[in-house]
């Protein structure tokens, strides 16, 4: 968060918020609402962990101040202001959550605000998809001009801005802290999912499902707690830092995003964990075709020196091709009065094609007896880290994706397990599909189908047989006609001729030669074999000879 080095916890918060933002751009289904519960639970646990950490940090700070007021007293007085403001802001956001749930569910307050002060588990809320409560409470009916007053998004905005300025003013000379606070608590208008410029209040809370809005509020609370912990730690470190001596160097690579799309830019900051801002290091990355010797700690080939921002090297690369990309390089640092130290670093990032995902839930169908091509992906994971599976059928990998061959049951489900960077696995929620038989093809005779009522004598005698065509169907399937019969009334007596296969028999041709205008021809008992081996009854055709 503040400074160059984000804590693992803040990285997790930021990643969960990215996932949340992506989900908000999609149609909200039950599975997505369940995902909000998972994200919100993670944020609530983070908030509790940060609260425990802050309690211990404040207790330690207060103890130091009581023992040595001359050294710690002034800093502790500033820390107490942050403590009070943070606690007030957390409680205020909890009140918004509680009021929204109470309005949605009609529950009494003691069923929403539990005895230990926590808000009821989001999983127990039944109206997770309701858009009205947060919209009416926080924004009102006009998103372009959000309403003002108590317990509104405008008031929340103002309180967050006041907290941000309090944190920045507690350390007025810390430019990195100020920049970090401006990034985290940024309320400028920006483009929403439709590409329209919109205000912070409406983007976050107008017509947003209750589950999503509660999760956003939990993310805001985690940001407040993390900012609080960061600035209080800096206050204590500033007091202790007068006697601190750097004696170790460690390489830190902080990518702004490790998952980018083709055409965008991969950006990262590369710097030393312990550094002197008056004595910046030199950072080089291996150019095209160059390698890094990890033993000799040097670059063999072209070495590209990166521009510096203070003591931080700024890495920026155009994401020209999809796939896993790796950047290797070295950092050189010469302490005052010491020997030059060289450290090797490496970072990887994933470049993906930007994709629009549309899921027509009413049309999710697999057909029996044919190869159903599907594309399986999980946002944020490479194909090599995804292991899909299927119920009621088989799933096979092809050069262009996957092929599904469903079984006999009426429903099939595709799910997947993914491998995280730390080697652990996570199972993703499966998606259900209906399973249906391929529809019957349409029979044709002499270029005529069931939609035709007449046939010319020339067309009749020239007809070679019956064919079966799939009309307006997604798959290119071939059905083979295995038999049919022709019925024609000659001299008041119906005459039938049966043949095996699709071709007109000799007897049928002789019959057609005798046909007269106005006479009826019936093509009946048409049967065809599909690609799955089953024989279908395609019905009959009837024509009047003209």
C-alpha positions as CSV (number, residue, x, y, z in Angstrom):
1,X,0.0,0.0,0.0
2,X,2.0,3.0,1.2
3,X,5.5,3.1,0.0
4,X,6.9,0.8,-2.7
5,X,6.3,-2.5,-0.9
6,X,2.7,-3.8,-0.7
7,X,2.1,-6.2,2.1
8,X,0.8,-9.7,1.0
9,X,-2.5,-8.9,2.7
10,X,-3.0,-5.7,0.7
11,X,-2.0,-7.5,-2.5
12,X,-4.8,-10.0,-1.7
13,X,-7.3,-7.2,-1.1
14,X,-6.4,-5.5,-4.4
15,X,-6.7,-8.8,-6.3
16,X,-10.1,-9.6,-4.7
17,X,-11.3,-6.1,-5.7
18,X,-10.2,-6.6,-9.3
19,X,-12.2,-9.8,-9.3
20,X,-15.2,-8.0,-7.8
21,X,-15.0,-5.2,-10.4
22,X,-14.9,-7.8,-13.2
23,X,-17.9,-9.6,-11.8
24,X,-19.9,-6.4,-11.6
25,X,-19.6,-6.0,-15.4
26,X,-21.3,-9.3,-16.0
27,X,-24.9,-10.5,-15.7
28,X,-25.5,-11.4,-12.0
29,X,-26.3,-15.1,-11.6
30,X,-26.6,-17.2,-8.5
31,X,-23.1,-18.4,-8.9
32,X,-21.7,-14.9,-9.2
33,X,-23.7,-13.9,-6.0
34,X,-22.1,-16.8,-4.3
35,X,-18.7,-15.5,-5.4
36,X,-19.5,-12.2,-3.8
37,X,-20.1,-14.1,-0.5
38,X,-16.7,-15.7,-0.8
39,X,-14.9,-12.4,-1.6
40,X,-16.8,-10.7,1.2
41,X,-15.9,-13.4,3.7
42,X,-12.3,-13.0,2.8
43,X,-12.4,-9.3,3.2
44,X,-14.2,-9.6,6.6
45,X,-11.5,-12.0,7.8
46,X,-8.8,-9.6,6.6
47,X,-10.5,-6.8,8.4
48,X,-10.6,-8.8,11.6
49,X,-6.9,-9.8,11.2
50,X,-6.0,-6.2,10.6
51,X,-8.0,-5.1,13.6
52,X,-6.1,-7.6,15.8
53,X,-2.8,-6.4,14.4
54,X,-3.7,-2.8,15.0
55,X,-4.8,-3.5,18.6
56,X,-1.4,-5.0,19.3
57,X,0.4,-2.2,17.5
58,X,-1.5,0.5,19.4
59,X,-0.8,-1.3,22.7
60,X,2.9,-1.5,21.9
61,X,3.0,2.2,20.8
62,X,1.1,3.4,24.0
63,X,3.5,1.3,26.2
64,X,6.6,2.9,24.6
65,X,5.0,6.4,25.0
66,X,4.3,5.8,28.7
67,X,7.9,4.6,29.3
68,X,9.6,7.3,27.1
69,X,7.3,10.3,26.5
70,X,10.1,12.4,25.2
71,X,10.8,10.0,22.3
72,X,7.4,8.6,21.6
73,X,4.9,11.0,23.0
74,X,4.4,13.3,20.0
75,X,4.1,10.4,17.6
76,X,1.7,8.6,19.9
77,X,-0.6,11.7,20.0
78,X,-0.8,11.6,16.2
79,X,-1.4,7.9,16.2
80,X,-4.3,8.3,18.6
81,X,-6.0,10.6,16.1
82,X,-5.6,8.0,13.4
83,X,-7.0,5.3,15.8
84,X,-10.1,7.3,16.6
85,X,-10.8,8.3,13.0
86,X,-10.3,4.7,11.8
87,X,-12.6,3.2,14.4
88,X,-15.3,5.8,13.7
89,X,-15.1,5.1,9.9
90,X,-15.3,1.3,10.3
91,X,-18.3,1.7,12.6
92,X,-20.0,4.1,10.1
93,X,-19.6,1.7,7.2
94,X,-20.9,-1.2,9.3
95,X,-24.0,1.0,10.0
96,X,-24.6,1.3,6.2
97,X,-24.3,-2.4,5.8
98,X,-26.7,-3.1,8.7
99,X,-29.3,-0.6,7.5
100,X,-29.2,-2.0,3.9
101,X,-29.7,-5.6,5.1
102,X,-32.5,-4.5,7.5
103,X,-34.3,-2.7,4.7
104,X,-33.9,-5.6,2.4
105,X,-34.9,-8.4,4.8
106,X,-37.1,-6.6,7.3
107,X,-35.2,-8.2,10.1
108,X,-34.8,-6.6,13.6
109,X,-31.5,-4.9,14.2
110,X,-30.3,-7.4,16.7
111,X,-30.6,-10.1,14.0
112,X,-28.3,-8.1,11.7
113,X,-25.9,-6.6,14.2
114,X,-24.6,-9.5,16.3
115,X,-23.7,-9.4,19.9
116,X,-19.9,-9.0,19.2
117,X,-20.6,-6.1,16.9
118,X,-20.2,-8.1,13.7
119,X,-22.7,-7.9,10.8
120,X,-24.6,-11.0,10.0
121,X,-23.0,-13.4,7.5
122,X,-23.9,-12.3,3.9
123,X,-24.6,-16.0,3.1
124,X,-27.7,-15.8,5.3
125,X,-29.2,-12.8,3.4
126,X,-31.9,-14.0,1.0
127,X,-32.1,-10.9,-1.1
128,X,-28.5,-10.7,-2.3
129,X,-29.6,-9.7,-5.8
130,X,-31.8,-6.8,-4.7
131,X,-30.7,-3.5,-6.3
132,X,-33.0,-1.1,-4.4
133,X,-31.7,-0.7,-0.9
134,X,-28.2,0.5,-1.5
135,X,-29.4,2.6,-4.5
136,X,-32.1,4.3,-2.5
137,X,-30.0,4.8,0.6
138,X,-26.8,5.9,-0.9
139,X,-27.4,7.4,-4.3
140,X,-31.1,8.1,-5.0
141,X,-33.0,8.1,-8.3
142,X,-30.5,10.3,-10.2
143,X,-27.1,8.7,-10.6
144,X,-25.6,11.8,-12.2
145,X,-26.4,13.9,-9.1
146,X,-26.2,11.5,-6.0
147,X,-28.2,12.7,-3.1
148,X,-26.6,14.2,0.0
149,X,-27.2,13.9,3.7
150,X,-26.6,11.3,6.5
151,X,-25.9,7.7,5.5
152,X,-25.4,8.5,1.8
153,X,-22.5,7.7,-0.6
154,X,-21.8,11.4,-0.7
155,X,-21.3,11.5,3.1
156,X,-19.2,8.3,2.9
157,X,-17.1,9.9,0.2
158,X,-16.5,13.0,2.4
159,X,-15.6,10.9,5.4
160,X,-13.1,8.8,3.4
161,X,-11.5,12.0,2.0
162,X,-11.2,13.4,5.5
163,X,-9.6,10.2,6.7
164,X,-7.2,10.3,3.7
165,X,-6.1,13.9,4.4
166,X,-5.7,13.1,8.1
167,X,-3.4,10.2,7.2
168,X,-1.4,12.4,4.7
169,X,-1.1,15.3,7.2
170,X,0.1,13.0,9.9
171,X,3.3,12.7,7.9
172,X,3.4,15.8,5.6
173,X,6.9,15.2,4.2
174,X,6.2,11.6,3.2
175,X,5.5,11.9,-0.5
176,X,5.2,8.1,-1.0
177,X,2.6,7.9,1.7
178,X,0.6,10.7,0.1
179,X,0.8,9.2,-3.3
180,X,-0.3,5.8,-1.9
181,X,-3.3,7.4,-0.1
182,X,-4.3,9.2,-3.3
183,X,-4.2,5.9,-5.2
184,X,-6.3,3.9,-2.7
185,X,-8.8,6.7,-1.9
186,X,-9.3,8.0,-5.4
187,X,-12.8,9.5,-6.0
188,X,-12.3,11.0,-9.4
189,X,-15.0,10.4,-12.1
190,X,-14.1,7.6,-14.4
191,X,-15.6,5.5,-17.1
192,X,-18.1,2.8,-16.0
193,X,-18.6,-0.6,-17.7
194,X,-20.5,1.0,-20.5
195,X,-17.7,3.5,-21.2
196,X,-19.6,6.5,-19.9
197,X,-18.0,8.9,-17.4
198,X,-19.6,8.5,-14.1
199,X,-19.1,9.6,-10.5
200,X,-17.6,7.4,-7.7
201,X,-20.9,7.2,-5.8
202,X,-23.0,5.8,-8.7
203,X,-20.3,3.5,-10.1
204,X,-20.0,1.7,-6.7
205,X,-23.6,1.8,-5.4
206,X,-26.2,2.7,-8.0
207,X,-28.3,-0.3,-9.1
208,X,-25.7,-2.6,-7.6
209,X,-26.8,-5.9,-6.2
210,X,-26.9,-6.0,-2.4
211,X,-24.2,-8.7,-2.2
212,X,-21.9,-6.7,-4.5
213,X,-22.5,-3.4,-2.6
214,X,-21.8,-5.1,0.8
215,X,-18.6,-6.5,-0.6
216,X,-17.5,-3.1,-1.9
217,X,-18.1,-1.7,1.6
218,X,-16.0,-4.5,3.1
219,X,-13.2,-3.7,0.7
220,X,-13.4,0.0,1.8
221,X,-13.1,-1.1,5.4
222,X,-10.1,-3.2,4.6
223,X,-8.5,-0.3,2.8
224,X,-9.1,1.9,5.9
225,X,-7.6,-0.7,8.2
226,X,-4.6,-1.2,6.0
227,X,-4.0,2.5,5.6
228,X,-4.3,2.9,9.3
229,X,-1.8,0.1,10.0
230,X,0.6,1.5,7.4
231,X,0.8,5.0,8.6
232,X,1.0,4.0,12.3
233,X,3.9,1.7,11.5
234,X,5.6,4.5,9.6
235,X,5.1,6.8,12.7
236,X,6.8,4.2,14.9
237,X,9.5,3.4,12.4
238,X,10.3,7.1,12.0
239,X,11.0,7.3,15.7
240,X,13.1,4.1,15.7
241,X,14.7,4.9,12.3
242,X,17.1,7.4,13.8
243,X,19.3,4.5,15.1
244,X,18.5,2.0,12.4
245,X,21.3,0.7,10.1
246,X,20.7,-1.0,6.8
247,X,22.8,-4.2,6.7
248,X,20.9,-6.4,4.2
249,X,19.7,-6.0,0.6
250,X,16.7,-7.8,-0.9
251,X,15.2,-7.6,-4.4
252,X,11.6,-6.5,-4.7
253,X,9.6,-6.7,-7.9
254,X,6.2,-5.1,-7.6
255,X,4.1,-5.4,-10.8
256,X,1.1,-3.1,-11.0
257,X,-0.7,-6.1,-12.7
258,X,0.6,-9.6,-13.5
259,X,-2.3,-10.3,-15.8
260,X,-2.6,-8.0,-18.8
261,X,-4.3,-8.1,-22.2
262,X,-2.7,-7.9,-25.7
263,X,-2.1,-4.3,-26.6
264,X,-1.9,-3.0,-23.1
265,X,1.3,-2.4,-21.1
266,X,2.9,-4.4,-18.4
267,X,4.2,-2.1,-15.7
268,X,6.3,-2.9,-12.6
269,X,8.6,-1.2,-10.0
270,X,11.9,-2.9,-9.3
271,X,13.8,-1.7,-6.3
272,X,15.8,-2.8,-3.1
273,X,13.9,-3.5,0.1
274,X,16.4,-1.4,2.1
275,X,17.6,1.6,0.3
276,X,19.0,5.1,0.6
277,X,17.0,7.6,-1.4
278,X,20.1,9.7,-1.8
279,X,22.0,6.8,-3.3
280,X,19.9,5.1,-6.0
281,X,20.8,1.7,-7.4
282,X,21.2,0.9,-11.2
283,X,18.7,-1.5,-12.7
284,X,19.3,-3.4,-15.9
285,X,17.1,-5.9,-17.8
286,X,18.2,-8.4,-20.4
287,X,17.5,-7.3,-23.9
288,X,16.2,-9.5,-26.8
289,X,18.3,-12.7,-27.0
290,X,20.4,-11.8,-23.9
291,X,20.7,-14.0,-20.8
292,X,21.4,-13.5,-17.1
293,X,24.3,-15.4,-15.5
294,X,22.9,-16.1,-12.0
295,X,26.4,-17.2,-10.8
296,X,28.4,-14.3,-12.1
297,X,25.4,-12.0,-11.6
298,X,25.8,-10.3,-15.0
299,X,23.9,-9.9,-18.3
300,X,25.4,-11.7,-21.3
301,X,24.3,-9.7,-24.3
302,X,22.3,-6.4,-24.5
303,X,21.7,-4.9,-21.1
304,X,18.9,-2.2,-21.0
305,X,19.2,0.3,-18.2
306,X,15.8,1.3,-16.7
307,X,14.8,4.9,-15.9
308,X,14.6,5.7,-12.2
309,X,12.0,7.4,-10.0
310,X,13.9,8.2,-6.9
311,X,15.3,4.8,-5.8
312,X,12.8,2.8,-7.9
313,X,13.4,1.5,-11.4
314,X,10.3,1.8,-13.7
315,X,9.7,-1.1,-16.0
316,X,7.3,-0.7,-18.9
317,X,6.8,-3.1,-21.8
318,X,4.2,-3.3,-24.5
319,X,2.3,-6.6,-24.3
320,X,2.8,-7.6,-27.9
321,X,1.9,-11.3,-27.8
322,X,-0.3,-13.6,-25.7
323,X,1.3,-16.1,-23.2
324,X,3.6,-16.2,-20.2
325,X,6.3,-13.5,-20.3
326,X,9.5,-13.4,-18.2
327,X,11.7,-10.4,-17.4
328,X,15.2,-11.0,-16.0
329,X,17.8,-8.5,-14.9
330,X,20.2,-7.3,-12.2
331,X,20.4,-4.5,-9.7
332,X,23.7,-2.8,-8.8
333,X,24.0,-0.9,-5.5
334,X,27.1,0.7,-3.9
335,X,26.6,1.7,-0.2
336,X,28.5,4.8,0.9
337,X,32.0,3.6,1.9
338,X,31.2,0.0,0.9
339,X,31.6,-2.4,-1.9
340,X,29.3,-2.7,-4.9
341,X,26.5,-5.3,-4.5
342,X,24.8,-7.0,-7.4
343,X,21.5,-8.9,-7.1
344,X,19.6,-10.9,-9.8
345,X,15.9,-10.6,-10.2
346,X,13.2,-12.3,-12.3
347,X,9.5,-11.6,-12.7
348,X,6.8,-13.2,-14.9
349,X,3.4,-12.0,-16.1
350,X,0.6,-13.4,-18.2
351,X,-0.6,-11.7,-21.4
352,X,-4.1,-12.7,-22.5
353,X,-6.3,-11.9,-25.4
354,X,-9.2,-9.5,-24.4
355,X,-12.4,-11.6,-24.6
356,X,-16.0,-10.8,-24.3
357,X,-17.9,-13.6,-22.5
358,X,-21.6,-14.0,-23.1
359,X,-23.5,-16.9,-21.5
360,X,-27.0,-17.5,-22.9
361,X,-28.2,-19.6,-19.9
362,X,-31.4,-20.7,-21.6
363,X,-29.5,-22.1,-24.6
364,X,-26.8,-24.0,-22.9
365,X,-27.2,-27.3,-24.8
366,X,-25.0,-30.3,-25.8
367,X,-26.2,-32.7,-28.5
368,X,-25.8,-36.4,-28.3
369,X,-23.8,-38.3,-31.0
370,X,-21.8,-35.3,-32.2
371,X,-18.6,-33.4,-31.2
372,X,-19.6,-30.3,-29.3
373,X,-16.7,-27.8,-29.3
374,X,-16.3,-25.8,-26.2
375,X,-13.8,-23.2,-24.9
376,X,-12.9,-23.5,-21.2
377,X,-11.0,-20.7,-19.4
378,X,-10.7,-19.2,-16.0
379,X,-10.0,-15.5,-15.7
380,X,-6.5,-15.0,-14.3
381,X,-5.2,-18.5,-15.0
382,X,-3.2,-19.9,-17.9
383,X,-4.6,-22.9,-19.8
384,X,-1.8,-25.1,-18.4
385,X,-3.2,-24.4,-14.9
386,X,-6.8,-25.4,-15.7
387,X,-8.0,-29.0,-15.3
388,X,-11.6,-29.4,-16.5
389,X,-13.9,-32.3,-15.9
390,X,-17.4,-33.4,-16.9
391,X,-20.3,-35.4,-15.7
392,X,-22.5,-37.5,-18.0
393,X,-20.1,-37.6,-20.9
394,X,-16.5,-37.3,-22.1
395,X,-14.3,-34.2,-22.4
396,X,-11.3,-34.3,-24.9
397,X,-8.6,-31.8,-25.6
398,X,-8.1,-30.7,-29.2
399,X,-5.8,-28.2,-31.0
400,X,-8.5,-25.5,-30.8
401,X,-10.0,-26.1,-27.4
402,X,-12.1,-29.0,-26.0
403,X,-14.8,-31.4,-27.4
404,X,-17.7,-32.7,-25.4
405,X,-19.5,-35.9,-26.1
406,X,-22.5,-36.1,-23.8
407,X,-24.1,-39.3,-22.4
408,X,-27.6,-40.5,-22.0
409,X,-28.8,-38.4,-19.1
410,X,-30.7,-35.2,-19.7
411,X,-28.2,-32.9,-18.0
412,X,-24.4,-32.6,-18.0
413,X,-22.1,-30.4,-15.9
414,X,-18.6,-29.0,-16.7
415,X,-16.3,-27.9,-13.8
416,X,-12.6,-27.2,-13.4
417,X,-9.9,-27.2,-10.9
418,X,-7.1,-24.6,-11.1
419,X,-3.6,-24.5,-9.8
420,X,-2.6,-21.4,-7.9
421,X,1.0,-19.9,-8.1
422,X,1.8,-21.5,-4.7
423,X,0.9,-24.9,-6.0
424,X,-2.4,-25.2,-4.2
425,X,-5.6,-26.2,-6.0
426,X,-9.0,-24.6,-6.1
427,X,-12.2,-26.0,-7.5
428,X,-14.3,-23.7,-9.6
429,X,-18.1,-23.8,-9.6
430,X,-19.4,-26.0,-12.4
431,X,-21.8,-25.0,-15.2
432,X,-24.8,-27.0,-16.1
433,X,-25.9,-27.9,-19.7
434,X,-29.0,-29.6,-21.1
435,X,-28.4,-32.7,-23.2
436,X,-30.7,-33.2,-26.2
437,X,-30.8,-35.5,-29.3
438,X,-29.9,-34.0,-32.6
439,X,-33.2,-32.8,-34.3
440,X,-34.5,-34.8,-37.3
441,X,-33.4,-33.6,-40.7
442,X,-35.8,-32.5,-43.4
443,X,-36.5,-34.9,-46.3
444,X,-36.3,-33.6,-49.9
445,X,-37.5,-35.3,-53.1
446,X,-36.8,-33.8,-56.5
447,X,-35.8,-30.6,-54.8
448,X,-39.1,-30.4,-53.0
449,X,-39.7,-30.6,-49.2
450,X,-42.7,-30.6,-46.9
451,X,-43.3,-26.9,-47.7
452,X,-44.1,-27.8,-51.3
453,X,-47.5,-29.0,-52.6
454,X,-46.9,-29.5,-56.3
455,X,-44.3,-31.1,-58.5
456,X,-43.8,-30.9,-62.3
457,X,-43.9,-34.0,-64.3
458,X,-40.3,-33.3,-65.5
459,X,-39.1,-32.8,-61.9
460,X,-40.8,-36.1,-60.9
461,X,-39.3,-38.2,-63.6
462,X,-35.9,-36.6,-63.1
463,X,-35.8,-37.1,-59.4
464,X,-32.9,-39.4,-58.3
465,X,-34.2,-40.2,-54.8
466,X,-34.8,-38.9,-51.3
467,X,-32.1,-36.9,-49.4
468,X,-32.1,-35.7,-45.8
469,X,-30.8,-32.2,-44.9
470,X,-30.2,-30.4,-41.6
471,X,-31.7,-26.9,-41.9
472,X,-30.5,-24.0,-39.7
473,X,-28.5,-26.4,-37.4
474,X,-25.2,-25.5,-35.8
475,X,-23.4,-28.7,-36.8
476,X,-22.6,-30.0,-40.3
477,X,-24.2,-33.5,-40.0
478,X,-25.1,-36.0,-42.7
479,X,-28.1,-38.3,-42.5
480,X,-28.3,-41.3,-44.9
481,X,-31.7,-42.3,-46.2
482,X,-32.1,-46.1,-45.7
483,X,-35.6,-46.7,-47.1
484,X,-38.8,-45.1,-48.4
485,X,-41.9,-46.0,-50.4
486,X,-43.8,-44.3,-53.1
487,X,-47.6,-44.5,-53.3
488,X,-49.6,-43.5,-56.4
489,X,-53.3,-44.1,-57.3
490,X,-53.5,-45.7,-60.8
491,X,-57.0,-46.4,-62.2
492,X,-58.5,-46.0,-58.7
493,X,-56.1,-48.6,-57.2
494,X,-53.3,-47.4,-54.9
495,X,-49.9,-48.8,-56.0
496,X,-47.0,-48.9,-53.5
497,X,-43.3,-49.4,-54.3
498,X,-40.7,-49.8,-51.5
499,X,-37.0,-49.4,-51.9
500,X,-34.0,-49.7,-49.6
501,X,-31.5,-46.8,-49.7
502,X,-32.0,-43.2,-51.0
503,X,-32.3,-43.9,-54.7
504,X,-35.5,-44.2,-56.8
505,X,-36.0,-47.8,-58.0
506,X,-36.7,-48.9,-61.6
507,X,-40.3,-49.7,-60.7
508,X,-40.8,-46.3,-59.2
509,X,-39.4,-44.6,-62.4
510,X,-41.9,-46.6,-64.5
511,X,-44.7,-45.5,-62.2
512,X,-43.6,-41.8,-62.5
513,X,-43.7,-42.0,-66.3
514,X,-47.4,-42.9,-66.0
515,X,-48.2,-39.9,-63.8
516,X,-50.8,-37.5,-65.1
517,X,-51.5,-33.8,-64.2
518,X,-53.6,-33.6,-61.1
519,X,-52.5,-37.0,-59.8
520,X,-51.1,-37.3,-56.2
521,X,-47.7,-38.7,-55.4
522,X,-46.9,-39.8,-51.8
523,X,-43.4,-40.4,-50.6
524,X,-43.9,-42.2,-47.3
525,X,-42.1,-44.2,-44.6
526,X,-38.9,-42.2,-45.1
527,X,-36.2,-43.4,-42.7
528,X,-32.7,-42.1,-42.3
529,X,-29.6,-43.1,-40.3
530,X,-27.8,-40.4,-38.3
531,X,-24.1,-40.1,-37.4
532,X,-24.7,-41.8,-34.1
533,X,-26.1,-44.9,-35.8
534,X,-29.7,-44.4,-34.8
535,X,-32.5,-44.6,-37.5
536,X,-35.0,-41.8,-37.5
537,X,-38.5,-41.8,-39.1
538,X,-38.7,-38.6,-41.1
539,X,-42.4,-38.8,-42.0
540,X,-43.9,-38.3,-45.5
541,X,-44.1,-36.0,-48.5
542,X,-47.0,-35.5,-50.8
543,X,-47.2,-33.7,-54.1
544,X,-49.7,-33.0,-56.8
545,X,-48.4,-33.4,-60.4
546,X,-48.8,-30.3,-62.5
